[in-house]
Amino acid sequence: LYHKVQNISLGGICIQSAAVEDVGTTVDLVLNFPDLEATIGIKGEVVWSNHEPPMDMGIRFTDLDDDRKDTLRRYLSLLNAKSHI
């Protein structure tokens, strides 16, 4: 399933979803970074969820190892560079 990313950091992600999970739920995420030609799988825990529109939830990454953290860091740097253009 594809979900709209509202924000992302090294600590977690906020996504919009037609079906949000309850707080405490463990989720498996696959993040695609087309600009980097990279995809990473990450486990996370739902730390807050909004069951009213816009139907979104905050997920804290729970197993971000150094390789995946490096990919995410490169993506965030790319986003930061694009926002200054």
N, C-alpha and C positions, 0 to 999 in steps of 0.2 A: 504494500500500500504506500501511496505517496501522500505526505502531509506537508502543509506549509510550515516552514521554519520561521518563527517570529524573531528569535534571537538564539545565538549559540556562543559558548565560551569554552574554556578548558575544563570548567566544572560541570557543565550541563547544557541542556537545550530546552527551549520552549517551542512546542509545536501546536498547531491547530489540527483538530481531528474531529470527524463526525461522531466518533465514539471514544470518549475519554476514559481512562482507567482510574481506579480508586487509588488514593494515597496509600503508599506502601507496596504497591504492585511492582514486581520486577518485570522489566520489558527488555526485549532484544531489539536493538536498532541496527540498521545498515545505513550508513551515511555515504552518499555518493558525492564526489568532488570532481565534476567534469573538467574544470580548469586545471586540475592537477593530474587528471587521468588516474584517480585513486578512489578506492572504496574501502571503508573500514567497518567492522562489526564491533558494536559496543553494548555491554549490558548496562542497564540503568535502573534507577528506582524512582517512581513517581513521588514527588515531594509536595506537589499541590495540583489540584485539578479544578477546572471551572466547567460545571455541567450546564451553564447558561451560555448563550452566544457571547463571545465567539467560539465557545467550546475549545478550550486549550488546556494544556497541562505542562508543568515544569518537571523535567526529568534530570536527576543528578547522575552523572556517569559514575559507575562503581568499579570498572575494571580497565581503566585507561592505562595501558602499559606505555613504555617509552616510545616505541615505534608508532603507535596510534596517536600518542600525544604529539609527536613530531609532525605527523601528517595534519592533524588538526591545527597545530600552531602555524604551519605553512599556509593553510587555508585562511586562517584569521588574519595573517599578515597580508595576504592577497586582498582580502575584503577591505582591510584598512587602507591599503594603497589605492584601491578603486574609489573609496569614499573621498579621497583627497584630490581626485581629478576634477 
